[in-house]
Amino acid sequence: MQRYFGVLDSVVRKQTLQGLDEFEITPLVPYEGLMVGSTSRIFRALDKWALYRWRVGRAGTYDLVHGLSHGLGHLLSHLRGSPRTLATVHDLIPLRFPGELTEAQVARVRRQTDRLSRFDLLTTVSEFTAREVMELTGIPRERIRVVENGIDQEVFRTPVDLPAALERLSGRPYVLSVGSAIPRKNLGILPEVFAEFLTQEPDFVLVRAGAALPVELRERFCRLCGQDRLIELGRISDEILVPAYQHASIFFFPSLYEGFGLPVIEAMAAGTPVVCSNTTSLPEVGRDAAIYFDPDHPAEGAAALLEALSRGPELISMGLQHSRLYSWDRTMEGHLTCYQELLT
């Protein structure tokens, strides 16, 4: 959420977007919590749930307040005056895939979701998430607007040489996988998918950026595919991630559930063919510029990788064209349309 706030705040500060001059947009409360750097979960919770709430209650009066995540409904009763209100819902994943969350944590998300009905209007990052909101909250579609995420077009489209940190990838064809290792990311199919893929393309390696594979999964991958077929980069900066995208032969994204699926658009903008699951928001976001497969069937994933190789130039061209639609300026334009709707 901090990143989402940061990129939109940057768009506002530049003041180059048409229509921005109709509004004076400022943070209600700059989130510089007194204890945000603390290692204590108790102190951070106090900061978030008590001190921040107190600061909201002391903020000025506004015509409209936009919550950039769905978990801010508890602050509505603390707002001064009677502003119109808008909230952005990125996903409701914990209600579908609790993962390692405790029952108490899931219950808290449920309460946050129930408070969405208190906002005058909602935006979601995809039509899929809009449907999820309707199904899980009962909020009618006419109170929801879709405002898709964006990317920094210049960053992903500007060619970058492999940096020293990625020197070991030089000259090696690789499939890139990006993201966390939580269960809904469906990384458990990687060993079977890649083992079958290697029977046809034995020179490839799998490169992982993000959380390391769980030990058991890593051992299974190495047993089926060979220890030299896996390179784990760990959590890397955008300066390293962008060239990792650009020099990959294929980007592989087998996730079971995404509210949007930003890596799909990032890879396309970087000029990399995309293979991803045919679930949730991903076909909506990737449209016909990606190759899709059933994430429950590893053989389909391997076949999709082979198809992506055979259609490489075509997919690159389609991906570059499709990904041009997604910019943070366009996201902000969507929000401005909602502001105008609420204030007229």
C-alpha positions, -999 to +999 in steps of 0.1 A: +000+000+000+029+023+007+041+018-029+006+024-043+004+056-023+039+066-034+033+063-071+000+081-070+015+108-048+042+112-074+016+117-102-001+143-081+031+162-073+042+164-109+009+182-118+011+173-154-020+152-156-050+169-172-078+175-146-056+176-116-058+213-114-095+209-105-086+194-071-063+202-042-051+167-033-031+162-001-026+133+024-052+134+051-024+123+075+011+117+062+019+082+075+050+089+095+040+069+125+058+075+158+067+038+161+067+026+125+103+017+127+099-003+159+106-040+159+078-045+185+045-057+170+027-042+200+042-008+194+035-009+157-001-020+164-005+009+188+008+033+162-016+020+135-047+015+156-045+042+182-021+070+174-029+071+137-066+071+144-061+100+168-042+120+141-070+114+116-095+128+141-073+160+144-068+164+107-085+192+088-119+190+070-120+177+034-147+175+008-137+140-001-115+113+015-100+085-005-088+054+014-062+036-008-069+002+007-100-015+019-089-018+055-095+018+065-132+018+072-126+020+109-114+055+104-146+069+088-162+078+121-131+098+131-132+121+100-141+157+106-170+172+088-190+151+064-168+143+035-177+120+006-157+088+008-141+064-016-120+032-010-099+012-033-101-026-030-070-044-044-081-079-034-099-099-008-074-128-008-075-137+029-112-145+026-105-170-002-070-182+007-063-177+044-029-194+041-010-191+073-033-164+088-049-172+121-086-173+126-084-140+145-065-124+115-091-136+090-119-124+113-102-089+113-102-089+075-138-100+075-146-070+097-127-047+074-145-060+044-179-056+061-171-019+066-167-013+029-205-007+027-199+025+047-180+042+018-200+062-007-181+046-036-155+018-042-129+013-068-114-021-076-083-029-096-101-054-119-135-066-129-127-098-112-121-081-079-153-061-084-172-094-087-155-106-055-166-076-036-202-081-048-201-118-038-184-114-005-201-081+007-234-078-011-225-043-023-242-037-057-221-033-089-234+003-094-214+014-063-181+000-078-158+015-104-129-004-119-096+016-119-068-007-130-032-006-117-004+008-137+034+005-142+062+029-148+064+026-186+098+042-190+114+020-164+103-013-179+107-003-216+142+012-214+167-016-223+192-023-196+222-045-197+226-073-172+241-058-141+270-075-122+245-090-098+230-110-126+263-119-144+257-156-139+227-154-162+247-140-191+242-161-222+219-186-205+183-190-216+160-189-186+124-189-174+117-162-148+094-167-118+087-137-096+070-133-062+064-148-028+063-185-020+029-185-003+006-214-012-017-194-036+013-187-058+012-224-067+049-229-069+045-265-060+039-273-097+074-259-107+093-292-105+069-312-127+064-283-152+101-276-156+111-313-157+088-319-186+099-286-203+135-297-200+129-328-220+124-305-250+146-276-240+175-290-219+196-258-219+171-237-198+173-228-162+146-215-138+154-182-122+134-172-091+132-136-078+115-131-045+111-154-015+132-186-016+115-218-024+106-238+007+133-264+015+112-294+006+100-279-027+136-269-036+148-304-030+121-319-051+129-294-079+166-303-078+158-340-077+136-339-108+154-312-128+190-311-115+205-288-090+221-266-117+187-258-132+176-235-104+190-201-096+174-182-067+181-144-067+162-137-035+145-104-029+160-079-053+156-042-060+137-029-090+171-020-106+179-057-107+144-069-113+139-049-145+169-064-164+159-098-150+126-094-168+141-080-199+166-108-205+143-137-196+131-160-225+097-165-207+080-152-177+060-179-158+032-170-134+012-200-121-007-182-094-041-195-082-055-161-072-046-125-080-066-094-075-048-079-105-015-096-114+010-067-119+040-089-128+021-100-159+021-064-172+056-057-160+070-087-180+051-077-211+064-041-209+099-055-205+095-074-238+091-109-223+066-135-234+042-144-206+027-177-196+003-176-167-027-193-150-061-190-166-076-181-132-092-151-114-080-117-128-051-130-150-070-135-183-086-102-178-053-084-173-032-103-199-060-105-226-047-122-258-011-111-252-003-141-229-006-179-230-027-194-204-029-229-188-048-247-161-027-243-129-039-277-117-022-295-146+016-292-148+016-308-182-004-279-195+021-255-180+050-272-197+032-272-231+024-235-226+061-228-220+070-246-253+043-227-271+056-194-258+091-203-272+077-210-306+056-178-306+082-156-290+084-126-314+046-126-318+040-126-280+066-099-274+050-076-299+015-082-286+027-078-250+045-046-257+014-032-274-011-044-247+010-032-218+010+004-231-025+006-217-013+005-181+003+036-166-001+053-132-013+084-150-042+063-163-049+050-128-050+085-114-073+096-142-097+068-131-096+081-096-102+117-108-133+106-126-146+091-093-138+123-075-158+143-100-187+119-097-188+121-059-184+159-058-210+169-084 
